[in-house]
Amino acid sequence: MNESNSLSQSYNRNSGSIRTGFLRQHSALLIRLCSLLDAVVIFGTLYLTLYLFEINWETEHIVIGLAAALVFEITASFFNLYRSFRVIQFRFELIKIFLYWSLSVILLVSVLFFLKTPAALDTIAGLSWYLAAFLVISIVHFTARLITRYARAFGYDVRTAAFVGANDIAVNMMRIYETHAWMGMKNIGVFDDRHAEELERMAVKKPELAGNIDKLFELARDGSVDIIYICLPLAAEKRIKTYIDLFSDTTASIYYCPSFSNFDIIQSRWDEVFGQPVISIVESPFVDHQRYVKRLEDIILVLAAAPLLLPLMLVIGVLVKLSSKGPVFFKQNRYGINGESFKMWKFRSMYIEDCEQVYSQATKNDPRITKLGAYLRKTSLDEIPQFLNVLIGNMSVVGPRPHPDIVNEDLRKQIHRYMVRHKIKPGITGLAQVNGLRGETQSLDVMAQRIEQDLQYIRNWSLMLDVKILFKTIFNLGGKNVY
């Protein structure tokens, strides 16, 4: 017990300022202050833009500024932009700011258009305001993070964490907090009650343990522990309940970290059905607001590419028509989201009589392919009409490449979890394609590698990942297996 008391006193000495610090006690207020500053920035940058462009400040400008600030506040709050800085990295927050501010401006412009309100800003002034507001909001959020980071470096706004269960989960959690100092978490250590003969099988050996459960309870009861992570397997249900009951007699927050490593989880998340907690094992990343983010991304990309693609489509269409007899476009049934069939568009690259034959994969020096078609396929220009599929909504710019129906029915029987790739919309380009797995697949093993890349995309989707795939696609058009 003396050892426990000394350990408790040590942690209390190190964290005394933490418990009484302004940042810690008023974290919710600071987050709301950041929200208010965003509104001030939106209104202030509008005023500054009008001043720089020598536009008179009118009542309608006040209404626009207040409306834009209000819409952004509602949008950002709805999509949880204003959360603790411990939870999300700045680059992801920056993407969210850009998306929510863009969505707010689009909504505002749409309302003004439908109300047939005369333009209060010209295009250049409006665009300048949009960019200036985004830049200053980003600076405000970065500054807030910088302040909290320096505060944590001096021992303020830091939370202490302890881990129950000497296993890989606890070790991984500790490693995360140690390598991400910006989260403001301090590890106390791992605590375990198992017998000496079991220690050899532990991820954390006995000398590395901070103590047993009784010692952790004393620390928590004395207020030296902020968060307790119970890192025990699902099979230890009785022990988990016992520990939850024990630590509920303290002021520490309690979290359970289950291990689902054997389940090969794809987009896991917690939910509830009328109070019954459930967890998804296989799910699409595009649920709730994320599907709107993905759809907005697709629309922006299509509109941005339209000035280049429309003239190019016209030229290619004429060349296809002149090069061989038959229609300009080739349409084929492909599996889309949730396995629903849709017609995918391409520029016709084969002779018309070969297009009508039963599907077989194109190979090197395939006699069915026209000379122009060979060039279009090699450069991926035959895929351009799929931007129409994206606009319609049955495809996305980035996602797993869709396969013909007959191929899907065959491969779903041979490749484990093949149909999971259809939890999201198929794409014009994807992770597998930029990693060298596009074109002809000469064996089932190669196809399995492609499917694994598709599943990796679903597991790890983010806007940043989409951006990386798009850049790789642009710089890696063509390929050695593309015929």
C-alpha positions, 0 to 999 in steps of 0.5 A, a space after each residue: 500500500 505504501 508503494 501505491 501511495 507514493 506512486 499516487 503522490 508522484 502523479 498528483 505532483 506531476 499533474 496538479 496544474 493539469 487538474 486546475 488548469 484553465 484549458 482543462 476546465 474550460 475546454 468546451 468554452 474554448 471550442 465554442 470560442 473557436 466556432 464564434 471566431 469562424 463566424 467573425 472571420 467570415 463576416 470580417 473577410 467579406 467586409 475587407 473584400 468589399 473594402 479592397 474592391 471599393 464596393 460600397 457596404 450595403 444592407 444586403 452585404 450584411 445579410 449575406 455575411 450573417 447568412 454565410 456565417 450561420 450556414 457554416 456554423 450549422 454545417 460545421 456543427 452538424 458534421 462535428 468540425 468542432 471537436 477536441 483537438 485530441 481527436 483529429 489531425 490538422 490535415 484532416 481538419 483542414 479538409 473538413 474546413 474546405 468542404 464545409 465552407 465550400 458547401 456553405 457557399 454553394 448553398 448560399 449561392 443557390 438560395 440567392 439564385 432561386 430567389 432571383 436576388 441581384 448579384 451583390 458581388 461580382 465573380 472575382 470579389 466573391 471568389 476572393 472572399 471565399 478563398 480569404 475566408 478559408 485561409 483565415 479560418 484555417 489560420 485560426 484553427 492552426 493557431 488554436 492547435 499551436 496554443 494548446 500544443 505549447 500548453 501541453 508541453 508545459 503540463 497543461 491540458 494533459 490527461 493521464 491514461 492507464 491500461 488494464 490488460 498486458 496485451 498487444 492492444 494496450 501496447 499499441 494504445 500506449 505507442 499511439 499516445 507516445 508518438 502523437 504528443 499533440 493529443 496531450 495524453 500521458 501514459 501511466 502504464 499497464 496494470 494486470 492481475 494475472 498469475 506469474 505463469 501467465 506472464 510469459 505469454 503477455 505482450 508486456 513482461 512483468 518488469 514493464 508492468 506498472 502494477 496490479 489492479 488494486 494499485 490502479 484503483 488506488 491511483 484512480 480513487 486519488 484522482 491521479 488517472 483521467 482515463 482507464 482503457 480496459 484492453 481485455 479480449 471479449 472472452 473475459 466478459 466477467 473480468 471486464 464487468 468486474 473492473 467496470 464496477 470497480 472503477 465506477 467508484 472513481 472519477 476516471 473515465 472508462 473505455 473498453 478496447 475490444 480486439 477484433 483482429 481476427 475478424 478482418 474488419 472493414 469500416 467498423 463503427 459503433 451504433 445502436 438499435 433502440 438502445 441495443 449497442 451494435 458494431 459493424 464488421 463490414 460496412 461502407 465508409 460512405 454512411 451518414 454525411 460521408 456519402 454527401 462528402 463523396 458525392 460533392 467530391 465527384 460533382 466538383 471533379 466532373 465540373 472542373 474537368 468538363 471544359 477539357 473533357 467535352 471538346 476531347 469527347 467531341 473529337 474522339 467521338 468523330 474519330 471513332 465514327 470515321 475509323 470503323 462502322 458502328 456506334 460511337 459509344 459502347 455500353 455494357 452491364 456492370 455491377 455497381 453499388 450493392 451489386 446492382 447492375 448498371 450500364 457503363 459507358 465507354 468509347 467503342 474500341 472494337 469492331 461492332 461485330 466483336 462488341 456483340 460477342 460474349 464477353 472475353 477479356 482483351 489480350 495483347 494484339 487482340 484482333 477485335 480491337 481497332 487501331 484507334 481503339 488500341 490507342 484509346 485503351 492504351 491511354 485510357 481515353 476510352 474511359 472518358 464517357 464514364 464521367 457521364 456515369 459519375 454525373 448520373 450517380 451510378 459511378 464515382 471518380 475514384 473507387 473499385 473498377 467495375 467488372 462485367 456481370 458474368 465476371 462478377 458471378 464467376 469470381 464471387 465463388 472463387 475469391 474470398 470477400 469479393 462482393 465486399 467491393 460492391 459496398 461502394 460505387 465503382 470508380 473510373 480509377 482506383 487504388 488497384 489501378 495506380 498500384 499496377 493492377 490494371 488491364 489484363 489479369 492472367 491468373 486468379 492470384 493477380 485478380 485476388 491481389 486487385 480485390 485486396 487493393 479494393 478492400 484496402 481502399 474501402 478500409 482506409 478511405 479518406 479525401 486525401 487518399 482520393 487525391 493521391 490516387 487521382 495524382 497517380 492516375 494522371 502521371 501513370 496513364 497507360 500501363 504494360 498490361 493495358 490492351 
